[in-house]
Amino acid sequence: MTDIQAPRGTLYLIPVSFGETDAPMVLAPATLSAVHELRRFVAENPKSARRFLKSAGYPLALRNVRIDTLNQHTAESALAALLAPLLEGEDCGLMSEAGCPAVADPGAALVRLAHASGIRVAPLVGPSAILLAVMGCGLNGQHFTFHGYLPVEGVALRRRLRELEDEAARSGAAQIFIETPYRNGAVLRAMLEVCRSSSLLCIATDLTLPTESIATRTIAEWKKKPPDLNRRPTVFVLGRDAILSARSAR
């Protein structure tokens, strides 16, 4: 007699709005509809996840919703328990603290395990700070690399910035990175100290928020009036002129 495998659930990847932006302002109706159907979630921070669900018009009492935690402190051995409900046929939503889950986010480990276990993974449409910065920077949107967080220590940070600048000049590829908001100022100061005056830098701050700012200028121009980025979520894009990059690729 052949055992019939029970249907498995779907892991939905739920983009979360930035800051205090109401979810319906940045999420597609189909995404909101999918979120409303779910009864179980995995999130980086259950408290902020509940705040997001309330903003998204979630139809049930949030105290009755199961939200498990997956963050940078979650042990690899704990992932199997997070995946267990999906193996039993229950759909589940994965949420980051903000933006798209599994992108510069510990949720990627659960997504990988879901694939290995034959579980359907369904990314939903929503805001990605990285993609929005690429769209708005005017640098090379056909060839770019995301580096996540750069070294914290000053000497190592400056060395890495020089490497990224050299790579941008050599290949024409836009070099994208982020930092914890309270360290934005230190990263910007390091760039203004070590990067060439002619290099282009896009600073994309508070994306999708009323205070949003996206500007691409040379390092020399940023030195004249550096912005205050303290505690403001920011994406940095270092590169060369998109038109020149396109010409050199021909």
N, C-alpha and C positions, 0 to 999 in steps of 0.2 A: 504494500500500500504506500502511495506517495504522499508525503506531507504537503499540504497546500500552505504556502507562506502567506501570512496575514498582510494586507495592504500596509504600506508604510506611509508615514506622514510626510508633509512637505516643509522644508525649512525656508521660510520667507525672510529675505534680507530687507529690513525696513529702514529707509533713510529718516533721519531725525532732523527737524528744523533747528536752525542756529539761534542761540540766544532766546529772547522772549517772543520771537516771531510765531504767530499762530500757524499751526500746521496746515490748515486749508489754504493759506496764502502761497505755499511753496510745494505742496504735494498734490499730485494728480488725483482726481476723484477715484480712479481705479485703485490707486495705492491706499487711499483712505478706506475704501470699501473692503479691501483685503484685510487691513488691520482690524476693522470692526468685527470680522468673522473669527478672529483668533481668540483663544482662551488661555493660551500659555505663551510666555515670552522668556527670552534670555537677554540680559542687558548688562551693560558696564556698571550702571548705577540704578538700582530699582527705584530710588526716590525720584530721580529726574525722569526715569522712564514713565512713571505714573503721571508726572506733570505733563509729559509729552502726550500720553494717551488722553488725558483730559482735554488738552488743546485740540487733539484730533477728533473730538466728539465721540469718544469711545462709549458705546451704548450701555455697558454693564457697570455695576458698582466695582470700583477699582480694588476695594478691600477683598473681593472674592477672586481676583485675578492672580494667577501664579506667575511670579517673575523671579527667575533664578539669576544668580550673579556670575558673570564671566568678565574678569578684568585682568590686569597685568600680574596680579598675585595668584590667580587661579592655577592650581597644579595641573599638569598634563593628565595625571591619573584621575582627575575629577571630570574630565570631558565626557567619559563614557556615560556617567549618570545624567549629564545634560542631554545626551543624545537618546537615552532610553525611551522617553515618551514618543519620539519620532519612530523608533523601531516598533513601537506598539500601535502605531497608526494615528497618533495625534499630531496635527499640524502645530508648528511653533514659529514664532517671530523672533529674529535676532536683531537687536538694536545696539548701536554705538551710543556714546555720550552725545554726539552731534555729528551730523553728516551721514555718510554712507558706511554701514558696518563692514568690517573685514578689510578696510582700506586704512593703513596706518592705525590698526585697531586689533586688539587681541582676539576678536571674533573670527579671524581668518583660520585659527586652529580648529574651531568647531566646523567651519565650512569644509575644510579639507577632510575631516573625519566623516562628515556626512557623505561626501563623494565616495570615500573608501567603503562606506557601509551601504551604498546603493540607494541613498536617500535623495530625492529630488530637491535641488536648490533653486529657488526662484527669487532673483534680484528684483526689487520694485523700484519704480522711478522716483527720484528725489534729488535734493541738492548735494553736490559734491564740491567742497571748497577747492580741491585740486583742479578739477575740470573747469570750474567757473573762473579760476585764476588763469588757466591756460587760454580760455576763450577770450578773456578780457585784457590780456597782457600785450598783445600785438607782436609777440616774439614767435618762435618757431613752433607752430601748432601741429606740424607733421612729424617732428622729431624732438622728443623731450624725455627727460628722466626725472623720476621722483625719488628723492633721497631720504625722505622722512626727517628725522631729527639729526642735527649735526653734533659733533662733540661739544661737551660743556666747557671743558678746560680751555683756557684762553689760547695757549700756544697751538694745541691741536685744532681748535676752531679756526684759527687764522690759516693754518696749513691746509685744512680742508677747503676753505673758501678759495684759496689760490688754486687748488686743484680743480674745483668746479669752474672757476673762471677760465682756466686754461682749456678745459674740456669744451666749454661753450665757444671759445674762440677757435679751437681746432676743428670741431665737428659742426658747429652751428646749432647744436641741440640746446634747447632751453633746459636749464638746471633748476629744479623745483625743490624747495625744502620748507619745513615748518619748524616752529619752536613753541615751547610752553609760553603762553602769553606774557607771564611776568619776566621772561628772559628776552623778549623781543628787542628791547632797547640795547642789550649787550650785543646781540647778533648784528643789529644794524650798525652800531658803532664800529664793530670789527670789520664789517664790509667797507665802510667809508674810509677806514684806515688802510686796508690792504689791497683793495681792488683798484684796477686802473680807472682813471678818470673817464675814459671813453666807454667803459662797459655799461650795458643797459641793465637796469634793475626795476622790476615791477614789484610794487608793494600793494597787495590786495588784502584789505582789512575790513572786518565786520561784514562779510559777504551776506547778502540778502537782508541785512538789517537796515533800519532807517539811517544809521551812521555809516553806511557802506562807503568805502573809498578804494578806487583802483586807479593807480597811476604808474606809468612807465617813464623813467627819466634816466639820464646818465648819472653815474656816480658823482661826477662834478656838480650836477644840478641838485642832487639830493643833499650834498654837503652844504649848500647855501641855505637850505631850509629843511632840515630833517624832521619828519613827523613824530609826534608823540604816540608810540604804539603800546604803552604800558597797559598790560592786562587786556589788550584787544586782540582777539584771534586774528592771525595774519598768515598769509601764504607769501613766500618770497620766490620770485622767478628771476634768475640771473641769466643773461644771454646776449645775443647780438641781434642786429636788425633783421627782421623776418624776411625782408626783400633781399638783402644780401645773402642770407642763409639759403633761400630758395635758388638764387642764381648760382651759388657755389656748388649746389647739389646737382646741377644739370651736367 
